[in-house]
Amino acid sequence: MKQIIVTILFVCVCLGTSAQEARIQLVRNATLLIDYAGLHILLDPMFSPVGAFGSITGKGVSPSVEMPMPAEEIVKGVDFILVTHAHIDHFDDAAVAVLDKSLKLFGQPADKQFFLNKKFWEAEAIADSVIYKGITIVRTDAQHGTGRMLKAMGDASGFVLKAEGMPVVYIIGDGVWTQGIYENIQRYRPDYIVVNSGGAVMPGRFDATPIIMDERQTMALVQESGNAKIIAVHMDAVDHCRTTREVLSKEAKRCNVPAGKLIIPEDGETVRLSN
């Protein structure tokens, strides 16, 4: 009898641990499904089909690849939504059409009215931080470009996720490498950093000025990331991103980045997180 009770307790503990497993699945571009502290989180949903945005640079179409699974499958079981900023490649009309408007949605103050206009009545702007169902969500600033381009791109944010027994995850969002990001790494000591590494540029006079990290800036992040593992996304999906997975992989090899330090998932791939 005692042995049976011990076995049952062991199974319950294992099931509980499994339910609390932390993982990140890249859908496409910057769209992620995050299982964290028992909740299923959708980040930056972009669900439009290939070519829906036309061409940004005239060299291709955006999105340039289809999603690896249907939108209806992606939104199944989502507990809440996180949006770093309301640019079309992070929150589009296709997502608006399929998402449950009653879901809790967290974003930055600059976008709150935008989400209310889209009838997401549970939209909440995070000025500094909130605690939601045991998860602390800290909003961080992301510098979406430099100089005149920064003013044109507007506000962008990132998030730090923290919860008891969970790894600390720092989602940088659409931002170039800055002193502020370095300071966030020192302050929050993340176990994982999600970086948008596509090296996106805007055409015309600004085509030499990245508005998110490229391969060289990602290497600077790797150098200053402490013990964190880097998960690089926002590549091979929109036509103004010049840094591809192949380019980033070659740069990491050139810089002798240790195996396992930089993770570059494919669309649909899941990365399991550990403390």
Secondary structure, 3 states (H helix, E strand, C coil): CHHHHHHHHHHHHHHHHHHCCEEEEEEECCEEEEEECCEEEEECCCCCCCCCCCCCCCCCCCCCCCCCCCHHHHCCCCCEEECCCCCCCCCCHHHHHHCCCCCEEEECHHHHHHHHHCCCCCEEECCCEEEECCEEEEEEEECCCCHHHHHHHCCEEEEEEECCCCCCEEECCCCCCCHHHHHHHHHHCCCEEEEECCCECCCCCCCCCCCCCCHHHHHHHHHCCCCCEEEEECCCCCCCECCCHHHHHHHHHHCCCCCCCEECCCCCCEEEECC
